[in-house]
Amino acid sequence: MKYGLPAAPSETTALRVTVRGIVQGVGFRPFVYRLAHALGLVGTVINDSDGVEIILGGKERRMQEFLHRLQAEAPVAARITELKTETIDTDLPTDGFAILPSRSSSRPSTQIAPDMSICPDCLQEIMDPQDRHYRYPFTNCTNCGPRFSIVKRVPYDRPNTSMQAFTMCEQCSREYNDPLDRRFHAQPNACPQCGPQLSWHDDKGQPLPGDCLANCAQALQKGHVVAIKGLGGFHLAVDGANEEAVGLLRSRKHRPAKPLAIMVRDLKTARTFCRISEQEAALLLSPEHPIVLVERLKTAPIAEAVAPGLEKIGLMLPYTPLHALLLSEPDVPQVLVMTSGNRGGEPICTDNDEAMHQLAGLADCFLLHNREIVTRVDDSVARVMDGKVRLLRRGRGYSPVPILLNAPTDDILACGGEMKNAFCIVRNQEAYLSQHIGELVNTQTFDFFTESVDHLQDVLELEPNNVAVDLHPDYLSSRYGRGRSEGWINVQHHHAHLAAVLAEQQLSGPVLGLVLDGTGYGPDGTIFGGEIYQADRESFTRLGHLATIPLPGGDRAALEPWRMAMSLLYTCLGEEGLWETQQPPALAAIDSGKKNLLAQMLVKQFNCPATSSCGRLFDGVSALLGLCLESQYEGQAAMLLEQQAFGADTNENVDRYPQQIERGDGQLVLAPDGLVAGVLADIRENVPLAVMARAFHYWLAAGLIQALEQLRQTTGLNQVVLAGGCMQNMMLFERLSRGLRDQEFMVYAGELVPMNDGGLALGQAYIGGVSCV
């Protein structure tokens, strides 16, 4: 990034440099101080609510070098989004450069740093018996440690964080006040003498004696479930190689099959468990340290119960000193399951008392500490697809880094959707997409949502009057938004998905947009989910879609994919498809009485709303193949179908199902008749499941690409945006993106903004904000 400079300053003229972005709590001022001293410049640097202000004086060529190096050599966690320079007349110190106390302004614009993983320097210290931070689990510096999870307000200074409760000892204070020390103004700075401490407790919450880390390691080795208080909340941990221990955790948490994430000591260890590309390795080692979906090695000693039926597994490396120290204990298992410390569907616990109450009966013991977590922040989840990092869940390490908007957007609150909820606040054309909130289906998660909105508003010192909500009338997030403001703005679900990509990729549009997901409330009240639009920021027109099929039982169909299999049979074969003699063998596992009742519903069209949902199409095909008849977690049927597809022999013919594109009501429609007929024929011929699964993915991608090619001819548009939760499917996404590029389309999709509903609020804000300008 380059910035224009003012006319060359004279030998006596001062230069004011204003820097905005993530420049507080990341070692930026001491970096400025050291750089100015190295170049023999005089002046001052100060934090304020807008960022950092530098007053600079000295020789012209050295000031020019300063400005160049300010951008090129900034601390790893810093992110400069704006740099302005101007010449001023002011008195300058004659003999040095100083760091001034922070100041506030009436309209803050500084950005908030996210929590950052432990840096190599701090990691080395906690492992060095000669260092005073040896085995201290709260070691940090300006390059790492807690930020967003402990901050209460800006400026980001210690009194405005939960570290206010800990008075620094003489040595920590000396580091904190030394501009040449890497802990200069590291707000969470602490050591064993003055900082937070661990404690070890039994299942009743009673404190137990002994070395906390050693006790925890031994408990895990014995197969116990341990609740561990971390950076932004609690984890529930067990030995990831112990089938019985993982099964115990699943039983207690009532989570029978949904995949669990694992943590291992380092990258070398990780490669003994999983196949990891260089790009995935770089992501695992990045300052954000997200959970990364990677391929489990077949020989890896990981319990099958960690991710039943799946080869892709969520892997992370230690991102706090506590994790690193625990995994270095001699008795600790090599691989730990680390899943969110909560009961199913509720927010992660953050408070010690709350955890011992909420996790009673789940955990056998508790590893606690006494540093307050101000804001819950769950782990981020990412996947490398089509050569780029794609966030599936945005949390620790990424939130609340704002997305910069390149088009005028008024301050606004966007409330997101119901599933994978995240909200968004726009301030000064910077979109602050919140951390992952979760499913807004209970009081506890809704309370987490409202407390998070309030907290981010407090930190940003902004309470927007404008509010954007999903068109769906029953979402709790939409009800909340409508209750806040009389001027709320309805935004259609899929338009928001597309606008999120427009905002992140800074596209002006119009574009062709392909949105594939499970459920979206259509403008006509029907259930959309497999749509092709012409869209820009302000408008959208539906140009095509997947054929609509009945959704028998409404939302119940998402929990029981066999219902969608029956719906496909009825849609493509008529009433004959409902005869048991015509059904594939997999459906014989479903009670005949249930199937007969559903058949009557389909024939009479009772409680069978029409849907074009791509997610439900995946469900139906997965059930026809016998992969998933009843879902135990969201997306299970599609994930198992994708897993099968990757197992197909590449020599097999997988382009075996004909695409059929029709016109209906002036729109292109991809009909499933050829697909269903081909799948049924292949089942009768005992074609391998993997071949049929891959052929389905190829059929879907090829049909959608054909439709987009036809629409390019009529619209003249060559830019395609891919969005929606189904785009998390690697085989489908890569087949689409590469196939479209082969046809010379320009293809765009979410990267640091989830393509699923976790990015919905950004699109809502981008659309709603233009209405207010």
Secondary structure, DSSP 8 states (H G I E B T S, - for coil): ------S---SS-EEEEEEEEE-SSSSHHHHHHHHHHHTT-EEEEEEETTEEEEEEES-HHHHHHHHHHHHHS--TT-EEEEEEEEEE-----SS-EEE------SS--------B---HHHHHHHT-TTSTTTT-TT--BTTBB-STTTB-SSS--GGGBGGGGS---HHHHHHHT-TTSTTTT-TT---TTTS--EEEEETTS-B--S-HHHHHHHHHHTT--EEEE-SSSEEEEEETT-HHHHHHHHHHHT-SSS---EEESSHHHHHHHEE--HHHHHHHTSTT--EEEEEE-TT----GGGSTT-SEEEEE---SHHHHHHTTSTTS-SEEEEEESSSTTS----SHHHHHHHTBTTBSEEEEESS---S-----EEEEETTEEEEEE--TTTTT--EE-SS----EEE---STTB--EEEETTEEEE----B---SHHHHHHHHHHHHHHHHHHT---S-EEEES-TT-HHHHHHHHH-TT-EEE-HHHHHHHHHHHHHT--S-EEEEEEEEEEE-TTSSEEEEEEEEE-SS-EEEEEEE--EE-TTTTHHHH-HHHHHHHHHHHHHGGGGGSGGGS-GGGGGS-HHHHHHHHHHHHHT-S--EE--HHHHHHHHHHHTTS-SS-SSTTHHHHHHHHHHHTS-TTS----S--EEEEETTEEEEE-HHHHHHHHHHHHTT--HHHHHHHHHHHHHHHHHHHHHHHHHHH---EEEEESGGGG-HHHHHHHHHHHHHTT-EEEE-SSS-SSGGGHHHHHHHHHHHHH-
